[in-house]
Amino acid sequence: MLNFGTSMFFTDYSMAPGELGMALEERGFESVWAPEHSHIPLSRKTPFPGSGDLPKKYYDAMDPFVTLTVAAMATKTLKVGTGICLVAQRDPIQTAKLVASIDQVSGGRFLFGIGNGWNQDEMENHGTVFATRHKLARENVEAMKAIWTKSKAEYHGEFVNFDPMMAWPKPVQKPHPPVIVGGAFPYSARRAIRYGDGWIPQAARGGYSEIADMIPEFRKMATEAGRDPASIEITVWFPKQDADLMKRYEDLGVARVVFNLDSDKADKVMPVIDSLAGLMRKVNV
């Protein structure tokens, strides 16, 4: 079965996360995702990957851990995921506690989608050096894994460094919630293979028109790196609403697809959800 999820920039003018979560769960969706931007500087050293002007919702996005907690509290089975959390501009000790806490209060339903980000100005406001963000993100993830899995954790890297310490709660999911790495192929694919439990590729990006064509290459990359390809779950981000394509994803071993929802109220969002639910029923007969 191919799992279906949706992603929304939750704002003070969008459908509320609890309301959306309940609507998705009632219709059989597997997950809801929330992206992250702490703020948007007025300067722009790096262009918006989506081209054109940056949409208003990027400036207005609520904190994903808050909105996803609300969604989790309003539901019983729906998984909640960051899509994505900008780990390169976050403190790993505090973020490890956030992840463990939301996994606890949701009963083990958290999906830790992460990315290294594109907005140089935003990162630099957090003290992150753009050129070394990828190594910093990896060290942050490795440090968080130590905190989640060890009673007395320590980590010593180039950017992240702490002596033995104790931090609770530990996550419900063992050894920890899945770390699902997002970004462009092939760069994010390499990072997912190196330290991820899953991979979030865009369905289409500048270097390819359909990610399904690249999945065999991803499996080959994983095998060559000594990873079992089946151990790295694939989540396709924002694909076309096409039943035949969904079945192709399923045949390729894709775990889930996630569709974008605009930051609107229920009267505009619900027809989109119902259309996606119809597609889900057609695929998962």
N, C-alpha and C positions, 0 to 999 in steps of 0.2 A: 504494500500500500504506500502511496506517495502522500506524505504529510503536507498540509497547507497551512501557511501562516500569513500574517499581514504586518506591515510596519507603518507607524504613523509618527510624525513630529507632533507630540502632544503639546498644545499651547493653551493659553487662557481663552482662546476662541474656537478650539477644536472640540470634537466629541470627547467626553471625559474618559479616562482610562478604564474605570470600573464599568461604565456603560458599554464601552467597546468590548471589553473582555467578556462580559456576560453574553453579548450578541454573538461573538465568535464561538464561544463554548457551546451555546445552544445549537449552532449550526454545524458542529463537528470539526471546527478548525483546531489545529494542534497547538499553535503558538501565536503570541503577539510580541512585537519587537519595537523598541524605542531607540532612536539615535541620540547622539550627544554632541552638543557644542556648548562649552561653558559661556562663550561670548563670541562676538564677531567684531574684530578691530575694523576701523574705517579704512585703514590702509590695506593694500592687497599685493603682497610680494609674489604670491603664487595664484594663478588663475583658478577659478571654480571649475572642477573637472566636468561638471555638467554643461559647461559653456554658457555664455551670456551672463546676465546679472544673477547675483545670489538671491534665491527666493526668500521672501520675508520670514518664512517659518524657521529658517536657519538662525535668525536673530532671536526668535521668540521661544525656542525649544525649552521645555521644562527639563529638570534633572531626570534622567532615565531611571535611576534607582528609586526615586520617589514615585513616579508614575507607574512603574512596573509593580511596585509593592501594592499600590492601590488596585491594579488589575488582578494581582494574585489573591488579594483579600476578597475580591468580588466573585471569584471562581473557585472551582474544586480540582479541575484536571488540566486546565489550560497552562501551557508552559509560557514563561516570560523571559525575554531575551534582550540584551543590549545589542543594538544593530546600527552602529557599533560603539563600544566604549573606547575613548581615546587614551589608551593606557600610557602613551609616551608623555602625556602632560598631567599625569596623576601620581600621587604618592602611593607607592606599592603597599605600604603597611596599612594605611587607611582604606585603600581600595580592597585589599584582602578581607578586611573586616566587613566592608559593605557587601561584598559577594557572599561571604559566609552567612551574614545576617539575613540577606534576602533569600538565600537558599533554605535557611532554617524556617523563616516565617511562611514561606511558600510550600513547605513540606517537600523540598527537593525538586522544585520545578524550574530552577533557574538555568538559562543558557547564556554563557559568558562570551558573547560576540565581541571581538576586539579588532582594532585597526590602528595603524600608525599615523594616519591623518595626512592632510594635504595643505592645511592652512598655516603657513609659516609664521605669520604675525600672531595668530592665536597661541601657537606653541611657545613662541618667544616671550609672550606675556607671562607664561607659566615658568619661565626659566629653562625651557627645553631648547637645545641646539638642533636646528633643523637637519643639519648634515649627519648627525649621529643618532637621530631619533629611532632608527630601526634597531640598533644595538641596545639602546636604552629600553625600548619596549620589550625586547627579549629578556633582558635582565630583570625588568619589572615582573614579567610573567614567571620566570624561574624563581624569583624571590617569593612571589605569592604562593606558588606551589609548595615551597618549603614551609611557609606559614600554615597553609591549609592541612598539611600532611604530617607535621612533626610537632610533638609536644614542646620541644625546645628547638626553635628554628634559628638558623643563622644563614647569612648569605654574604659572599665577598666577591664583588665584581668591579668593573671599572667605574661604573656610575652608581651602582646600588651596593651599599655596604652596611651590614649591621651584625653585631655579635649575638650570641645566644639570647633569645627572648621568648616570652610566652604570650600567646594571643588566642583568645576564644571569642565567639564560638567557632567550632570547626563546621564545615559544610555537612549537610545531610548526605549529599551524593559523594560516593567514594570512588577514587581517592579525592575527587573534587569535582565541581561542575565542569562540564566540557568547555574547554577553551577553543573557540571557533574563530579562526583567523580570516579576516576579510581583506579584500584589496584586489588589485589588478593581476592578471596572469602575465608572465609567470612568477612575478616577484612574491606575491602573497602565497602562491602555491608552494614555493620553496620554504617560506616561513611556517606555513601550516604543517609541512612535512617535518620540519626541524623541531618544533615545540608545540604544535597544536593537536587537538583531538578532532578537529573538524576544519572545513574550509568553506568560506563564503565568497564565491566569485560572482561578479555581475554577469547577468545573462548575455549582455553584449557590451563590448568596450572598444576602445580605439583600435586595438590590435586584432580583434576578431569580431565576427558578426553573430556568432552563436556559440555559447560555451560548451554545448554538447559535443561540438567538434573537437574540443580541447581535452575532454575528460580522459580519453585513452592515454594521451600524453601525460596527464597528471598522474594516472595510475603507474605509468612507466617510471616517472620521476620518483615516486614513492618507493617503488621496488628497488630501484638503483641506489636509493639512499638507505636501504635496509629496513624500511617500514612496510608493514602489511597494508596495502592500499585499502582493504576493507575496514581497517581500524580508524580511518580518517573520514568522518561523515561529511558529505557534501550538501550544502544548502545553497540553492541557486536563487540569486537576488533579482527581483523585478523582471521575470520572463514575460514573454508574450502569452496572452490568454488563449492558448490553443491546445485542444485535447490531445491531438496527435503528438505535439511536442512534449506534453506532460508524460505521455506514455513512453516516449523515447527516453526522457529523463529517468523514468522508473526502470526501464530496461538497462540503463547505464549505471544503476545503483545509487542514484541521487536519493537522499533521505527526505528532503523537503524542498518546497518552493515557497518563496515569500513575495507577496505582492504589495505594492505601495498604495497607501490610502492618503488622500489629501487631508490637510488639517481643517476639516469642515465639521459642521454639526451633523447630527444623526440623519436629518432629512436628506442630505446629500450623500452621506457615507453609506447608509443602509442599502440603497439600491445596488451599490457597487459590491458590498458584501454578499448580497443575495445572488448576484451574478456569479461571483467567485464560488459560492456554495454550489451553484448549479454545475459549474465546471468541475468541481471536486467530485460531485456525485457521478458525473459522466466518466471521469477517469477511474475512480475507485468503485467500479461496479462489482 
